[in-house]
């Protein structure tokens, strides 16, 4: 059976996490993640880097799926948990805490006590890519992991896409998986033609999760002021309001 077809049938979170961590489908990414884990950054020379594919993290009964880009070289690739150990994670988890989706505002390592509520964090690419730029084929190789998570989270009420690559990945999943979202999903998405912009929000029919776009909380965006704390907090406050509407 095809690797992606096989993982789509998994109904156990631990099995999915194991498959993600052990994945070696993309030679370029495998070589890069392992090189970083071996060379390390001086500040983390005492750490044993994760250096593998990074599984999703969060509430396994979540109503919101958050899709990021890829693990950070010395963040998730070091700690083994999504958005943990770098500036992007600091910005994200502080905002999730202020919005009531996290029990604490910091994320340091996998045993730091962090718990998410109603939010599950995933990514378009599960291995750190050189220059933070995954190739199209590498993103496609990871799509099966997102599909497996969506199946276990179903019914997901909404998706938050952090960045355009994540936004495009969400739309691709909506359009190419009629067995999950219905035969009309592709046509509906094509008709609405969603466009990425910070704060862009789309309701895509009864069977498709709503889609909310945000700039990625990368250092490049946050330090330049392209993404500010109020802008990011507004995204999660909108999510909170949307979940209330769904009850």
N, C-alpha and C positions, 0 to 999 in steps of 0.2 A: 504494500500500500504506500502511496505517496506520503512523504513526511508531513506535509501540511494537512492532507486529508486525515492522516492518523491523529494528529494532535487536535483537530477539530472535533473528534469524537470523544475526547477525554472528558470525564465528568468529575475529576478530582483535582482540587487546587494544588495539592502537593506534587502530583504527577506533572502538571503543567509547569510549575516552578522548576522541577528537576529537568524537564526538557529544555526550558529556556537556558538554565545555567550550563547545561551540557552541549548546547548547540554549537556546531562548528561548520555551518553551511557556507559562511562567507570567509574565505581564507584571508582576505585583506584585513578584515575586522578582528579575526582571531589573532593574527600576528600582532596587530597594533595594541589590542587590549593586554596581551601577554607581555609585550615589550614595556609598556607603561608600568605594569605590575612588577616587573623585574627592576627597572631603573629607578622608579619611585621619584617623588619630589622630596627635597631635603627635609622639609617640615614634617614629612610623614615617613621618614626612613625606618622608624621602629614598627610601623604597621605591616601586617601581612595583607597585601592588597587582594581584593576579591578576584579581579582579573578574568571574569567570566561573563556570560550573558546575565543581565539583571532582570529578575522576575518583577511582576507588578507588586504593588503594596497598597494595603488599605482595608476597608470594610468589605468583606466578601458578600454582604447583602446590600451593598451600596446601590443607590438609585442614580448616582452620577458617576460616569466614567470620564476621567481626565486623561487626555493623550498629550504627552510631551514629545520632545524630539528624540533624544538619545542620552545615555549616561554621560556624566562629566568624567573627564580623564582622572581627576583626583578627588572626585565626589563619589558618585555611585560606583564607578569602576574600582574605587578603593574600598568602600563600605559595603557594597553588595545590596544596597536598598535605594529605591527610586528617590531622587532629589535629596540625597543625604550626604552631608559633608562638604558642600560648596556654597557659593554665594546665591546661586539660583534657588537652592533648597531653603536657605535662610529667608529669602524673600517670600517664597511660596508658603512655607509652613507658618510663618508669622501671620500671614494673611488668613490662612485657613483657621488658625487659632482665634483670631479676632472675629471671624464669622461663625464660630461654633462648630467647625468641622474637624478640629483637632484638639486634643486634650492638653497640648503644650505647644509653645511657639518655636521650639528648637528641635533639630534633628542632627544627631552626632554620629550614632552607630546603630546597629540593628537591635541592640539590647538596651536602648535608652528610655524605654517605656512609652514611646510615642504610639498613640492610638488615633485612627481616623474614624469619623462617623459619617456614614452616607456618601463617602467619596472613596473611589478606588483609582489609584494612579498607575498609568501604563505609559507606553511610549511607542512611537513609530518604529524606532530601531532599538534593539536591546543591547547592543555592544557599542562602546565608545568608538566613533569614527575619526580618522585623521582630519584635523582642521574643523571638527564638528560638522562635517558635511558627508552624510551617508549617500551612497549612490542609489539610483532608482532600484536596481536589482536587489540591493541589500534591504531596502525598505520592503520590497515585495516578499522577500524571504521571511520577514518578521510578521507579515500580515496575519499569518495563521495563528500566531499567539494572541493577537488582539481578538480574533474571531472566537478562539477557545474561551477567552475571558468573558466576552460578551455573552456567549451561550450560558456560562455559569452565572453571570450577573442578571440574566434576563428575568423580568423585563426591566431594562435600564430606561429611566425616564428621560435622561439628557446626557449630552456629551459636551465637555468643555475642551476645546482644541487650543493648545498653547503654541501658537505659531502657525504659519501657513502650511508647512509640511504636514503637521498634525491635522490641520483643517482638511487638506486635500485627501489625507489618508482616511479620515472619517467619511467623507463623501464617496470615496471609492468603495469602502466597505458597505455603505448603504446601497450603492448601485449594483454591486456584483454578487450580492448574496440574497436572492429572492426567497430562499428557504427560511431565512430569518425574518426579513422585513417585508416580504410580499412581492408579488410579481410586478406591481405598479411602482415600486420604489424608484427604479432607475428612471422611468419616465417623469415621475414627479420631481425628482432632483434636477433633471435636465430642464424641465419647464421653469422651475424657480431660479435656477442658475445662481446658487449662493456664491457670494464674493467675500473673500477674507478681508476683514478690517477689525480693529480692536473694538469690542463691544457689539459686533454684528450678531444678530440673533435671528434664528430661523425655526419656525414650526413647519415640519415637513410631512404632515399627515398623521393619521391615527396610529400607524404601526411603526413609524420612525421616531426615534428619540429626538427631542429638540436639540439644536446645535447652537452653541455659544462660543464665539471666537475671542481670543485674547492674545496680546503680544506675549511672547515667551519671557519669563522672568530671568533672562540671561543678564550677566553683568553688563554686556554691551547695551542692552536696553535700559536697565535700571540706573546705571551710572551716567548715562547721557540724558536722562529725563524723558526718554521716549515712553517708558512705563513708570509711572509714579505709584506710591503707596495708595493714594485715594483711587486712582484708576483701577488698580488691581483689586482693592477691597470691594469696589463696586461690582466687579464680576461675581464674587462669591456672595455678596449680598443679594444680587439678582438670582443666583442659584437658590439661595434660601427662600426667596419669595416664590420661585417657580415650584419648589417642592411643596410649599404650603398650598399652592393652587391645586397641586395634584392630589391632595388628600380629599 
